[in-house]
Structure formats: structure tokens, C-alpha cells
Amino acid sequence: MIIFKKKEIMAQSKERQIAAQSSLKLINEWSHTCGKCLTLKELVAITNVIVDYVEMGYSAEIGKRLDTIQEHLNNKGLESVKFVPPTK
């Protein structure tokens, strides 16, 4: 049995960490712009798919995952929220 140290897990890849951070921001801004109120779980799940897309490019599998997310969002009956731009 292999036991990973916390430092080894955290150091998964700087590139993946940067992609995840950027993707979280993108998905959060997209959801606000579209008036979609996402749960934290949805935000993280969508971010994971986008990070996989960034790392591996578009594929049939990524397309299916995006379709599944879109279907979920369409069927969820998401509450619309009024976008309020940040104040300066």
C-alpha cells in the first residue's frame, strides 16, 4: 500500500492548479453572466471538466461530459439571479 504525503498530493502539478484556478473564475463569471445560481458541487464539477479540456483538448468524451452538464443545468430549473457588477 502506497501512502502519499500531503506535500506530494498538493504538488500534483502547478499547471493543473493554475488551470483549475482560472477555470473556477471562468465558470463563476459565466454563471453570473447567464444568471445561473450554481451550487459549490456544480461549480467544482464543471471546473474539473474544463480543466480536463484545457489539459487534453476537445474529445468525444469531453463533449459527452459537457452535454451531460448542459442537460443537468437545463433540467434543473436554475433560479435566475440578477447580475450585480462589483463596485469599485
N, C-alpha and C positions, 0 to 999 in steps of 0.2 A: 504494500500500500504506500503510495506516494503522498506525502504531506507537503503542501505548498506553504511557504511563509507568506505573510501578508504583503511584504515588500515585493515578492515575485508576482503575486496576483495584481497588485496595484500597477506594476510596471508592464502590464500586458503589452502596451505599445503606445508610445507618445502620439503616433499618427492617429490611432483609433480614438484616443482620448480627445484629441483636437477635433476629429470628425464628429464625435459624439456631442461635444460642447457646441459646435457650430450647428449641428443638426437639431439639437434641443432648441436653440434660439430660433432657427428657421421654422420649425413646427409650431412653436409657441406664437411667433409673429403671424404665421399663416392662419392659425386657428382664430386669432383675434381679428384679423382682416376679414375672414369669412364669417365671423360671428358664431363660431363653434366653441362650445364650452367643453373642453376635454378633461377627462379625469387624469390623475397622475399616471395611472397604469396605461391609459391610452397614449399619453404623451411619450412615455418611455418605450412602449411597444412600437409606435410609429418611428421614433428616433432610431431604434435598432434596425428597422428595415432600411431606413435612409442611409445609415452608416454602412450596412452591408452593400447597398447600391454604390456608395462612394468608393468602397474598397474593391468591389468585384465588377462594377459596371452593371449595365442592364442585362437581365437574362429572363428566360421564361419563368423561372422560379420567383424572381423578384417581382415580375409582372403579376403573377398569381397572388403573391403576398399583398401587393398594392391593391389589387382588385378586392381581396378579402377585407382589407381595411376600409376601402371605399364603400363596400356593401354594408359593413358594420355601421359606418357613420351615417349612411343613407337611411338605414333601418332603425337607427337608434332614436330618431326624433329629437336630435340635439336641440337644446334650448339656444335660441339666438340671444346674443348679448350685444349691447351697444358698445361699439369700439370707442374708447376714450383715449385720445393720444396722450402720451406722457407730457406733463407740464415741464417747462424749462426752469 
